Amino acid sequence: MKKIISLIIILIIAGCATGAIESDINNGTLKTSESEWAVYGGWNVSSNKAKQLAMNHCGNLAQVYSFISEERTGTPGWTKLKSTITFSCKPDPNILFKASSDQCKKEIQNNSELDLIKDKVELYRTITDSSPPFEIATNKSFPSEREQEVIAKWAKIREGCVKRDFEISANAPKGNTPLEISYNEKINGYRSQINAFVSELIVALYQSKLTYGEFAQKRYEMVNAIISSERDY
């Protein structure tokens, strides 16, 4: 009889506190848990349910779920098998990238000093897979000394834009599975590759190693090739 009573107590304890979201104010993490009998799927089912609760919680905050760790407790055949997920909710990187892009465009448009070269180079390309305008693509002139100064200022603004994007990538959720982690790293790699290529071309334009037209064509070809590889991936 004592064994039966003890087992009932164990089952009651094992079934408590599931489905709730707990916050750890010390490190800013969150926890949630679910439990299920082994015959009904055990840890696999409880883990999926807990992760779904976590994702729903982050979704309600207009953020994205970032997995940290999982703890599994319980005894098969004796208690429900409980999965406790530790996670965090982070800002959606797509929203942050959009905000960063809008800010970069605004900084360029509001800088009147860049007006000197705005008809010779696309200071901000919003449609990366479109060819450059005819008058820019066919411009065979090299930058003047004054234009070189303006190109340097444009490059400085762009460096700030790239730095913001890098910080967004660094703080974004890495993924919840090895496949997601690998995918996100690959996509970030494509973005970094584009930024590096364009930076090199701007330096070449500044040093008068390229005409405005050559710069436009090479940027279009390089960026388009990387975007094509990204789509194939």
C-alpha positions, 0 to 999 in steps of 0.5 A: 500500500505504501508503495502505491501511495509513493508512486501516486505522489511521484506521478503527481509531482512529475505532472506539475509545472508543465506548459508554463514559461519560466523566466530566469532573470539572472541570465535572461533565459526562459524555460518550458517543459512537457511530459508524456508516457513512454507508451505515447512517445515519451521524451520525443513527444514531450520534447517536440511539445515543449519546443512548440510551446517555446516557439509559440511564446517567442512568436507572440512576442514577434521574435524568433525562438533560439534553442539553448539546451534540453534536460530530460527527466523521468523513469520509463515505465514508472513516470511520465518522461519530461523534457525541459527546454531552455531557450531565449527569444531574439529579434527576427534578423530579417526585420533587423536586416530590413531596418538596417538596410533602410537606415543605410539608404537614408544615410546615403540619400541625406548626405548631399556631398554624395550628389557629386557622384550619384549620376556616375555610380549606384550608391545604393542598389535595391535590386541586386540582380538587375543590370546597371543603368545604361548611362552608368554602365557605359561611363568610361571616365575615371574619378577626379580627385574631388570625386575620389574624396566623395568616394571615400566618404561613401565607402565610410558610410557603407562600412558602417552599414556592413558593420551593423549587418555583421552584428545582426548576423553575429547575434542572430539565432544560429539554428535549432538543428545541425542542418539549420546551423549549417544553412544559416552559416552558409547564407551569412557566408554569401552575404559576407562574400558580397560585402567583401567583393564590393568593398574591393571594387570601391577601393579599385574605383577610388584608386582609378584602377576602374572606370565608373562603367567597369565598376558597375559591370564588375559589381553586377557580375560578381554580386549576381554570381554569388546570388545565383550560387545562394539560390542554387544552394 
